[in-house]
Amino acid sequence: MSIPAPRSGDHDATGAGPAGPGRAPIPHASTVDGGSRASTVDDTPVPAVVRDIELGEPLPALSGYDGRGRRAARAWLLVRLFTEPLGALVLDLPERGLSQVEVARAVQARFGPLIGARVDRAGGRTGTAVAVTGIEVPGTPPYLAQRAEVLALAPPITVVVCTRERPDDLARCLAGLLAQAYPRMRILVVDNAPRTSATADLVRALGPAVPVRYLCAPRPGLSHARNAAVRAARGEILAFTDDDVVPDRYWLAEIARSLHEHPRADVIAGLAVPAELDTPAQLWFEQFGGHSKGRGFTPAVFGPHTRHAQSPLYPLPAFGVGANMTFRPGVIERIGMFDPALGAGTPAAGSEDTLAFTQVLLAGGTIAYTPRALVRHRHRRDTAGLRAQLVGYGTGLAAMYTSLLLSRPRLLPALLALVPTALRGLLAADPLRADDLGADLPRSLVRAGRLGMLRGPGAYLRGRRRSRR
């Protein structure tokens, strides 16, 4: 299995590409072609196509069909200006598609003030509207200038990818990592309790010139794999991601920017957006809040100064997600490592990341949520897989609280005080909704997650006994 080599020659270490006349230097960004119906048509409709739009480049027209000729009901657009993610925009797609002018009007209606503020800071004309030919400003936008300054002093970052028998997913993830616009990176692939040599063979095939190291963690369980990485990379900044995500080209650059902007932050947590919305199950997962539980594109900082507004014991709004979390050196060791009775591969099924975030906050630490540092996650495609995932979320959440109480029994009064708030959220008539996606999450899936919570305490205790054995 081959992995595309990192791009070279057309971009420097900042990711900046050549500038056209009168146009700011814009790093490479994915564009959306107008699309056309493929010659071989698959009649299965697609809930939404997922695309990037860079406003500093000519805007695309949007086809009413995806690249495989399937009718698409909507377009989920990640809108960027000078590579900075501004937010997500969902547009209904008529069969004829949408013209460049219609796309420009929709973007202007949703993000006009945000775009105007950034154009003003870049020295552009006040009141500049979104143009189909792309937004032009004189010189280099401050956003790109700041990134270049940070990258000039870029700290070394070790990216940790824990995996188990998913070489195809891992290959896509590694391709995204090797294409990073970041000068000081190494990658640690942790093969958890492997049954075959597929992962080792994939890493070996990359060759010694590629900064990817292989580590086998024989004890099953995601926490064991994460802890093996911590022990193997002591004293390093650790950026954790999952094998079923593809990181944005500027993921590590924006992590480094956030580390610079928040020198006291122990953890940098980024955003996970959908890589595709090809099936109803994937759409429902986004409606449920997605990987980032609906936090979206608003930066936030959690720490001792926010306890009056957000308890570290209640995980919504989410503090972060395990597929996109970065720890400064020594932080994981200070909280006692990841709990081996939590996480994928244990009866609890998850929440080792949630517990780690909570422990950081309880210890007086700080978490900076940075949506500019984003990854693209491949959601479960089928309803059965989504149901199992939501059951696992519920199980893991209750198991996480069980772990907390066993290690910190003094937290019981504080947790009991949060019960009314938690019950109101649990029994709300409507679950979390993803803006404009227009799909109702089946109540049976909501109930599945709630039933999973009943299994949590027992699952944690079983996992704890198994880990000790």
Buried (B, 14 or more C-beta within 10 A) or exposed (E): EEBEEBEEEEBBBBBBBEEEEEBBBBBBBEEBEEBEBEEEEEEEEBBBBBBBBBBBBEBBBBBBBBEBBBBBBBBBBBBBBBBBBBBBBBBEBEEEBBBBEBBBBBBBEBBBEBBBEBBBEBEBEEEBBBBBEBBBBEEBBBBBBBBBEBBEEBEEBBBBBBBBBBBEBBBBBBBBBBBBBBBBBBBBBBBBBBEEEBBBEBBEEBEEEBBBBBBBBEBBBBBBBBBBBBEBBEEBBBBBBBBBBBBBBBBBBBBBBBBBBBEEBBBBBBBBBBBBBBBBBBBBBBBBBBBBBBBBBEBBBBBEEBBEEBBBBBBBBBBBBBBBBBBBEEBBBEBEBBBBBBBBBBBBBBBBBBBBBBBBBBEEBBBBBBBBBBBBBBBBBEBEBBBBBBBBBBBBBBBBBBBBBEEEEEBEEBBEEEEEEBEEEEEEEEBBBBEBBBBEBBEEBBBBBEEBBEBBBBBBBBBBEBBEE
